[in-house]
Amino acid sequence: MNDDELMAGVRATFQILDPVPAAVLAAARASIAWRAPAARLAELEHDRGGRAAGVRGGPARTLTFTCPDATVEIEVSPDGRFREIHGRLVPSAAALVEVRHRDLPPGGITARTEPAGMFWLPRVPAGLVSLILRLDDGTSVVTSWIRL
């Protein structure tokens, strides 16, 4: 028996005894559609919970993502079983903002930034979420994944 035959036997055993769940395979396949290799990664710098005055639905959570040339600030508020995201791109720029979530198709929830860099994303499902901001100059900024 050579190494290839041994590995084939091990693979077959795991497929029978401990198969990969269908949801995991579906998420892995869907992640290919979310790829943005040229995008700048804005990593989570601050995550502040708390209650914002005048926000309906309970306490708001404020998150700040940074990369060398941009900052993405968002405030997440509960809205029933969904989340509502109000955000700002700094420095302000024209961009299409898209929510990346395993239960949403690419382009499922999008918004355009206003002249001041502000945007609003309603009815975002709870779970792991990332935002991709496709700037009109052809560049992109993608936030790290967070659980909402």
Disulfide bonds with the S-S distance in Angstrom:
none
